[in-house]
Amino acid sequence: MKDILIFKFIFIVAVLGLFILPVFSQSEKTIGVDSDGEFHFDSPTRFGGKTIGKGMYRIYQVSINGEHFIIIRKVAMKGYKSMAPLKVGDEVARSKCVEEAVDNEIRKTKILVRRNAANERVAMEVWFRGERVKHIVPGS
């Protein structure tokens, strides 16, 4: 009887481990971006060769002489109860990007972040709402 209880306990722990471990070892995450282009990094993240600290930012895309760039600017937080627009600060990162077509129109702007071999968070792709391309950030 005691052996059966031990076996059941080991079996339950093993099954729970199969479901819980992937959550803790996530190597890929998408960060949601609001309609104004604002988002939050909750830990330092590499973007196009620069490391951006945790905080609130705004993301843009621009085309200059036929080349596509993603620009990230710091957002100054005033107070969470304030209804005033957030003040956009200095540019913290700018990176060329490569556009790659996707099958369907993108419904939400988001940033794909993965962990590299050095266990750093790295922004790999940016998807902008309403487009049919994803923006791949080289050198991240």
N, C-alpha and C positions, 0 to 999 in steps of 0.2 A: 504494500500500500504506500509506504514511504517512497519507494522508487518511482511509482506512478506520479506522485505529487512533484517530485524533483524533475521528472521528465516534462510534465506539463509546465512547470515554472520556466525551465530552460527553453521550451518551445515558444512560450509567450514572449519571453525576452528577445529571442531571435527574430520573431515576426515583427515585434515593435521596432527592433533595430533596423530592419529593412525599410521601414517607413520613416523613421526619425532621422537616421544618418544623412540621407540626401538633403534634408532641409538645412542641416548645419554645414554641409560641405558645398553649398551652392557656389558654382564657379561662374554663373551667368545671372545677370539681373537687369531688368529694364526699369529706368527711372522715368516716371511720368512728368510731362511738361504741361503747364496750364496754357490757356488760350492766349495769354500775353507773352508766352515764351519763357516764363519763370519756372525754375525748378530748384531743388535742394540736393546738394551732395552731403551725405551724412558722415563721410570719411574722405580723406585725401584720395584724389583720383587723377590718373595721368590722362592728359588730352593733348594729342599731337606733339608729344615731346616735353610738355610742361606738366608739372604736378600742381593741381588746383586743390586748395585746402577746403575743409568742410565749410558750408555756408550756402547762402541764397544767391542765385545767378540768373541771368537772362541769356538765351541763346538766339542767334540770328544766322541766316545764311545770306551770302552776297555773291554776286558774280562780278569779277573785275577783269576786263579784257579777255573774256571767255573762260577764265579760270574760276572754279567754285571754291568758296571759303566758308568755314563755319567760325563764327566769332562768339566768344563767351565773355560777358561783362558782369562784374560784381553788382549786386543789388543791395542798397543800404536799407536795412530794416529800421522802421521808425517805431512802431509799437504795434502789437498784434491787434489792438482794438481800433487803430486808426483806419479810417476809410479813405485816406488820401492815397494817391498812387505812390508806389514805391519809387525811390530815386535810383536811377541807373548810374553806377559808378564807372570806374576805369575798366578798360579791356584787360582781361587776365590771360586770355589765350586766343590764338588765331591759327587755324590750320587749313591747308588745302584739303579738299576732299574729292573723292571719285564717286560719280553717280552711277548707280546700277539699277536697272529697271526691275520693278516688282509687278506681280500679276494684277493685284487689286489696288484701288485707291486706298491710301493710308488714312485710317479713321482718327488716330490720336497721335500727337507728337510725343516721341519718346526717345530715350538714349539707351543704347545697349552697352552694358558694362560687363567685362569679364575679368577674371583673375589671370595674370600671366604666370610664368614659371617662378618668378621671384615673389609670388603671392601679392602683387600690387593690383589695385583696381585700375582698369584701363578702359576708357571709352572707345569703343570700336566702331559703332555705327550710330547715325542719327536719322530718324524718320520724321518728316514734317507732314502734318495733317493736310489732306487734300492733294498730295502729290502721288505720283506713280513711280517714284525713284527713292532708293535709300542712299544715304550719303556715308561712304566708307572713309574713315579717318586713317590715313596711312601713318606709319611711324609711331603708332601708339603702343 
